[in-house]
Amino acid sequence: MVRIFFIALLLLPHLLLSQNPSPTGRWRTIDDETGKPRSVIVIWEESGVLKGKIEQLFLQEDEDPDPLCDKCKGDFKDQPIIGMTILNDLKRSANQWKGGTIMDPDNGKLYNCKIEVIDNGLRLKVRGFIGFSLLGRTQYWEKVE
C-alpha cells in the first residue's frame, strides 16, 4: 500500500504537467486602447515549436479590407497582413512557451515573446519584449471556440 502511494506521488508532477492546456488553436486579440476584438490568430505546433498567423482582422468601416504591412521590413514589407505569420519559434519550457518572436504589424517591429495558457485554457498571456522580459507589454488573448 505504501509503495503504491509513493509511485502515485512520483507520477503526480508528470500528470499535472501533461494536463496543461495547449496554446494551439484560434485566439482573439483585444485592442489595448478600445478593448474591442482586433484579430484572430491561429497557433499551431510545427517541428516542436509554435507558430501563429493572422487569420482574420476586425476592421472599422474606414479601414482597408485587405491591409498590407507597409511598416514591416524585409520579406514582410508590403505583404498582406491577413495570412501573415507573426509568431515564430516558441519552445515549450514547463508551463510556458518562450524563446521565440512576435511581430507587430501595426508598427512592423519584431519582439522577443513568451506565452502562457491561463484561466483553464480560456486565455493566453502573451508577453512581447525587447531584451529582458521586464521591458515590454502583456496582452491577454481569448480562446475562440
Secondary structure, 3 states (H helix, E strand, C coil): CHHHHHHHHHHHHHHHHHCCCCCCEEEEEECCCCCCEEEEEEEEEECCEEEEEEEEECCCCCCCCCCECCCCCHHHCCCECCCCEEEEEEEEECCEEEEEEEEECCCCEEEEEEEEEEHHHCEEEEEEECCCCCCEEEEEEEECC
